[in-house]
């Protein structure tokens, strides 16, 4: 397991960009579904109930989406501990 918690299994699912893409697509799909339910409720669901559920889905999903984005982006947002920055000059070695 590396420093980011990835198991080097060779699957494309562990690439950080893949997680970001999947998260963004999931958020977009969730919001589109909420808007679609609001505009065109499923058969047998009263308009008021569908709109209330769609609003709850849309607005209550926002804090979850923010938390997911933070977790996925955490390696880029937080400083790395115990590693030299690629931009910092190398320290001179003393004997």
JOKA-V684562 format. One record per residue. PSI is psi in radians with two decimals (none if undefined). OMEGA is omega as a letter, one per 30 degrees, with the letter a starting at -180 (none if undefined). NEAR is the number of other C-alpha atoms within 12 Angstrom. Layout:
PSI	OMEGA	NEAR
PSI	OMEGA	NEAR
This chain:
2.33	a	9
-3.03	a	9
-0.33	a	12
0.11	l	19
0.25	a	13
2.39	l	17
2.11	a	14
1.13	a	14
-0.16	l	12
-0.04	l	9
2.55	a	11
-0.15	a	14
-0.25	a	16
0.03	l	21
2.25	a	19
-0.66	l	21
-0.56	l	16
-0.74	l	16
-0.71	l	23
-0.79	a	24
-0.80	l	18
-0.70	l	20
-0.82	a	24
-0.72	l	21
-0.67	l	16
-0.74	l	19
-0.78	l	25
-0.78	a	18
-0.70	l	18
-0.78	a	25
-0.68	l	24
-0.72	l	20
-0.76	l	24
-0.76	l	28
-0.63	l	23
-0.76	l	20
-0.66	l	27
-0.77	a	25
-0.69	a	18
1.56	a	20
2.64	l	21
2.70	l	19
2.38	l	10
-0.05	l	10
2.13	l	16
2.54	a	15
-0.80	a	17
-0.74	l	17
-0.73	l	18
-0.74	a	24
-0.68	l	24
-0.76	l	21
-0.69	l	25
-0.70	l	28
-0.75	l	24
-0.78	l	20
-0.77	a	26
-0.91	a	26
-0.61	l	19
-0.36	l	17
-0.38	a	24
-0.85	l	19
-0.62	l	15
-0.73	l	18
-0.73	l	26
-0.76	l	18
-0.75	l	15
-0.79	l	20
-0.70	l	24
-0.80	a	19
-0.71	a	19
-0.64	a	26
-0.04	a	23
-0.73	l	18
-0.50	l	20
-0.42	a	15
-0.63	a	11
2.55	l	12
2.59	l	12
2.27	a	14
2.48	l	10
0.17	l	7
2.54	l	11
2.49	l	12
2.52	l	12
-0.34	a	8
-0.15	a	7
2.52	l	8
2.62	a	8
2.49	l	10
2.42	l	8
2.45	a	6
2.34	l	5
2.48	a	4
none	none	3
